[in-house]
Amino acid sequence: MIAVNSYFSGAGLFDIGLSLAGLEIKQSFEIDSVCCETQRNNFTHEVKECDITKKLVFDELKSDVMVATYPCTKYSTAANLHGTRTGDDLFLHFFRHIAMQRPEIYVVENVPGMKKFPVVMEAMSKLPDYYVSVFCPVQTEKFLPQRRDRLILIGSRKYFLWREPESTNRIKLKDDIAPTCVAHYSKDRGTRLVKDKFHSKGLRPYTTTEYARLQGVPDWFHFAGNDSQVYRQIGNGVPVVFGEWIGREIKRYFGR
């Protein structure tokens, strides 16, 4: 089995996709206690609640693949509105894990805005002895009824022709496509409303189930916490289909 360690894993949405593709999550590392509870409700691997900036590299199990979905808030276009598009140093803590553990493959997921930070891109794409491919933008709307562009970076010890994700027949909404799922929905649900003739005002917020489906989360997946915490976990997550795509490509790399 191909073993994966997941860093900044949130509620584990990307890990759902990797698991569905047939990879084995060995350990995940996340600082948020509610996200960790969600993971423990749905996975059997070891979930470490910790601050990765303070965690020693060799305290963890070895893995074939290391995946990082570190927070994107300071790389995003929206951060320009608040003057917070400054980047941060969390990428360096994944960098030191790669540099010391030397996995066969590492994967980074973030917003396309990460490309605006040359230091981050240099660190993630110029590691000696790794061949790196960058897919940007990967468009969620090719798979799910949600507008969401992402950056996927894959580094491997051997040269490999990674394939781009193929578009699928996505489920269509009456309004064709939804705006990007965001964590802020947990605080202001009036920003994204659904037409509902059975509702007294004809409009209502997405339910947590509907919001999760926009990210490709299967209905059997159970989120911990209250509704606000669930919306936040979903908005901060990675579309499940991206994990499936990467997982299938990793299996192809290993000849599985």
Buried (B, 14 or more C-beta within 10 A) or exposed (E): EBBBBBBBBBBBBBBBBBBBBBBBBBBBBBBBEBBBBBBBBBBEBBBBBBEBEEBEEEEBEEBBBBBBBBBBBBBBEBBEEEEEBEBBEBBBBBBEBBEEBBBBBBBBBBBBBBBBBEEBBEBBBEBEEBBBBBBBEBBBBEBBBBBBBBBBBBBBBEEBEBEEBEEEEBEEBEEEBBEBBBBBBBEEBEEBBBEEEEEEEEEBBBEBEBBBBBBBBEEEBEBBBEBEBBBBBBBBBBBBBBBBBBBBBBBEBEEE
